[in-house]
Amino acid sequence: MTWLHYHHLHYLWVVAREGTIQQASQQLHVGQPPISTQLHQLELSLGRKLFRRRSRRLEMTEARRTVFRYAEQVFSLGREMTDLLKSGEVATGSKFVGDVADAMPKLMVRRLLEPALQLSSDLRLVCVEHDLGTLLTDLGRQSLDLVLADSPLTPTGGVRAFNHPLGQSGVGLFVTPQLVARIRTDFPASLNRVPLLLPCRNTALSRSLDSSLESRNVSPLIRVEFDDKALLKAFGQTGEGLFPGTLAIADEICRQYEAELAGELEGVVEHFYAISVECRIRHAVVLAISSSAKSIIFV
């Protein structure tokens, strides 16, 4: 049996949080060479590569993500033990790990998670963004409590979990106030040769947008495709082009990105799901998210 060296694990945990060995060195008050040596020894003991170097930063591998999640739990339990021995009681507060598929609109994520934070001031919410496949694997290992996604878990996913539909919303195109009048005229025909910012082609929204525009014989000028929807909207705010947004949060999109709704894309719909290992929702946090979504957001 291979025993885990917790000193090595602690170094990995700090480096992962800080992003670079240099920043971890300052946090730990330890030189960079010893930290690099400890990480290398941990990789040897686990038999897995935990980091890839990209420029001056260390990029996490899938194995590192898994190790980091367990490290979070290990050191959380360590803090509880210390509190118990020092004061005779464990510090109050509970932890809920709710991860988000990277295709989810950030403003929608905030709206969905707000009710969870209102349940208790002691709740510690851990929110991590990743691709849906990785999140579902972690959910199956029970290393997280909930996945928020814009597509459901399929039977072929190999994970024993359940879809809880939160709601659906239409999609519109947003643009800066200076351009909105011209675009609204004869929408969507007015989109021909107009700059458009889109999510990457491997997303359900992008495919649905393509289909909708093609069916109407509209050919906008695709300027940029973004992996991050928040970055997409930030570029749209500067006037680089129209950008799609969820109509259920249209007011927030207009306010945050100083934009206006140019028009609704008929037939383009986004669906949102809470995916958990519970067949019937019982967890208070998931119940709060689901109830708020159905009664306030998607009405």
N, C-alpha and C positions, 0 to 999 in steps of 0.2 A: 504494500500500500504506500502511495506517495503522499507524504505529509505536506500540507501547505504552510509556507512561511508567511506569517501575518505581517511581518515587517515589510516584506516585498509587496504584499497586497496593499498595504497602506500607501506606499510610494506610488503604485499604479493609480490608486484612487485619487490622490492629490494631483498627479500629472494629468489625469483625464479631466479633472475639474478645472485646472488652471490653463490647460491647452498647450503649454510648452514646458520642457524640462527647466528652462531658465526661470520661469515664473514659479514652478514648483520648488525650485531650489531656494528662492527667496522666501517662500511660504514655510518651508521646512527648516530653513537655516542649515542646509546641507549643501555641499558642493555638487556641481552637475555631474562630474565623473562617477561618484558613488551611486547617484540615482540611476544613471544609465546602466551601471553594473547590476544593480538590484533588479531593474526591469528585465535585463537580459537573463538573469538567473531565474526569474519567475517564468519567462517564456520557455526556458529549458525544462523546468520542472513540470510545466503544463503540456509541453510538446506542441504549442500553438504560437503563431506569430500574433502579437497583440497590437502592434503599431506599424504604420507605414509612414515614412518621412516624405512630406510634401512641402517643398520650399523650406521655410523655417519652422513649420508646424508639424505636429505629429497627428496623423490621421488615424482614427480608430478603425480596427478591423471588426468583423462580426463577432469574433471570439472575444475581443476586448469589451464590446458592448455587453456581452453576457457576463463576463467577469465583473464589470463595473456594477451591474445590477445586484449581483450577489454581494459585492463589497459594500454597497450602500446598506444592505440589510445587516451584514455582519457588524459594521461600525455603529449602526443605529441601535442594535442590541447591546453593543458594548457601552454606549452612552447610558442606556437604560439601567444596565447593571451597576455602573458607577453611581448614578443618581440614587439607586436603591440602597447601596452600601453606605453612601455618605449621609443621606437624609432619612432613610427608612421608607421612602416612597418613590415611585417612578414618576418622572415629570409628566404632566398631563399632555394630552394631544394625541391625535391619531394620524396615521399616514395613509394616503390613498394615491395609488399610482394609476393615472389616467393618461394613456398615450394617444397620440394623434397621428393619423395618416398624413403624410406630407402633402397630399393633394387638397387637404381641407382648407377652405378660406380662413385666414387668421381671425378676422372679425367675427365669423360664425363660431369659431372655437371659443373665443372669449365669451360670447353670449351664452353658449351652451354650458360653460363651466362656472359662470357667475353664481347660479343657485347653489352649487356645491360649497362655495366659499361662505355663503350666507348661513349655512347650517350651524357652524360653530367657529368661533375665533381660534380654537385650538387645533383645527384641522390643518394638516400640512399636506398640500397637494403637490405631487410630483408629476410634471407634465413633460414628456419627451416626444419629439417628432421623428418619425422614420417612415420607410416604405411599409405598405400594408402587410406584405408577406412576412417581413421580419417581426412586426408587431403581433401578428396572429401566432407565430411560432412562440414568442415570449408569453403570450396569453395562454397557450396550451401548456406551457411549463409552469403556469401559475406564478410567474415572476412579476405580473402586473394585474390590475383589477379590471380595467376597462379599456377598450379601443374605440375611439371616435373616428368614423370613416365616411366617405362619400360613395362607397360601394359595399355590398353585403358580402359576408363570408359565404363561399360556395361549398357544396358538398364534397367537391374534389380537393378542398384545401387541406384535408388530413388533420384538422384541428377540431376537437370536441368543444364547440362554443355555439352561441346562439345570437341571431340577429334580433335587435329590438329597434324597429323603425321609429325614428324621431319625427320625421316629416319630410316634406318636399317643397321646392320653391322653383318658380320660373327664373329665367336668366335674362338680364338686359345688358345693353352696351352703354357705357358711361364715357363722358368726354368733358373737356374743360369748358367753362361757360362761354368762352370766346368762339367756340366752334359748334355749340349745340344747336343753334338755330338752323344752320346750314344742313346739319345731319338729320334733324327732325323732319325737314321737308322731304316728303316722298320716301320716308323710311319703310323698308330697308333698301330700296333701289338706290338711295343716295350713298350707299356704302361702296359702290363701285370705285375702285382705285383710291379709296381712302385708307390711310395707314391704320393697321389693326395690330394690337398686341395680344398674343394668345398664350395659353398654357402649353406645355410640351405635348407632343403628339401621342404620347402613350397614356394620356388621361381620358377618362370617359367624357369629361366636359369638352375637350378639344374635338373629339370625334363627333360629338353631338352638334357642336357649332359648325364644323365642316359640312355635315349633312344638311343642316338647316340652310346655310348660305348657298350650297350647291343646288338645293331644291328650288331656290328662288332665283337662280341664275345670277347671283351676286358674286363679284370677284374683287374683294378688298385687297389692299396691298399689305401682305404680312411683313411687318417690320422686324419683330423679335419674338422668339418663343422662350418662355421662362419656365424654369422648374419650380420657382417660388412665386406663389400668387401675390404675396405682399409686395415683392419686388416689382412684379408686373404692374400692380396698381400705382406704385410709386413712380414708375416711368410714365404711366398714363397721366399722372398729376402734372407732369412737366409739359404735357401737350404733344408727346411723341406719337400718340395715336389713341384710338378708342380702345377700351378694355372691358371684358365681360365681368359681371358681378351678380351676386345672388340677390334677387328682388326682395327677399324676406328681410334683408338688412340694407336696403337701398338708402334709407335716410342716413345711416351711419357711414356708408361708403361715400355719399355726397359730402357729408360733413368732414370726414377725416381727410379725404383726398381732394377736396375743393373741386368737385366735379358735379355734373348734372346727368340725369338719365336721358339718353338720346332716344331710346326705344326698346321695347320688349321683343325678344326673339321667340316667336311662336313655336311651340313644339320642343323647345330646349328646356329640360327640367333637371334640377339637381336633387338627389336623394341623400338623406343623412341617416346614419345608423349608429347606435350604441351596440357594441359587440362585447359580450361577457360570457363567462362560463356558467352563469345562472340561466336556467330555462325560464324561470319566472323571476322577475326582478324583486329582490328583497333588500339589497344593500341600500341604506339611506341615501348615499351620495348618488347612486345611479337612479334611484327613484326621483330625487330632486331634479336631476338633469332631464330625465324623460318627461316628467310632469310639466316642467317649465317650457320645454320645447313644444309640447303639444297644446298647451294652453295660452302661451304668450307669443312665441316666435313664429310658429307655423299655423296661423289662424286665417 
